[in-house]
């Protein structure tokens, strides 16, 4: 999702990013051997050490390189169906540099297809982000999004009923009434943090669970129509399963059940890479 892009042939992940000093860059991440990464940075401005240190932090955050999954790997080591997870160092999903961006994108993912979600994210960048080139834009800041009107969001960004929710979130964040960035280091237990997240208008059960997963909290499943359908295909012989049945299936994995569910559902795609 913009401002990220993935090139399948070269297997590279790129992002258009605005540094805190206003410089715009395109960074491209690619594998280099075993557990090594190459990061190429393109910029129309000269970049100094501080800029490069900031970009390193962005890469570490987006790829969740500092997330300790060793307790998870220890828990699943006796599960033969999950042996591949540790072997591939799987379990880290790409997230945005900011919680704000992740929350906005999650709201845009509700009640619509993945293609429509991607289109909304693209238009958010094009209409409210800062240009890096004629076709590439950064993700909008809360301050920039807070200036948009609901009519503009509906007509130009085409976010539909989500428009007042997105503007409300941006204005709260920009004005300091809310700081979603604190959630990454919140001392609250996951259930309490979920209740806090759901106080944001436009964030329901699924969205809150998804945001928690991006925060490294896997206590909840975050079920949507695609996950329910995949579960029925993999474990139900094509017959639909109730949410309680799915919950019961993954309950033995405790606080890691949301991560096990996600890996279980996408293993066919990961293991062929």
Secondary structure, DSSP 4 states (H G I P E B T S, - for coil): -TTEEEETTTTEEEEEEE-TTS-EEEEEEEE-STT-EEEEEEESS---HHHHHHHHHHHHHHTTTT---HHHHHHHTT-GGGHHHHHTT--PPP--SSHHHHHHHHHHTTTS-HHHHHHHHHHHHHHHS-BSSSS-BPPPPHHHHHT--HHHIIIII--GGGHHHHHHHHHHHHHTS--GGGGGG--S-HHHHHHHHTTSTT--HHHHHHHHHHTT--SS----HHHHHHHHHHHSTT----HHHHHHHHGGGGGGHHHHHHHHHHHHHHTT-
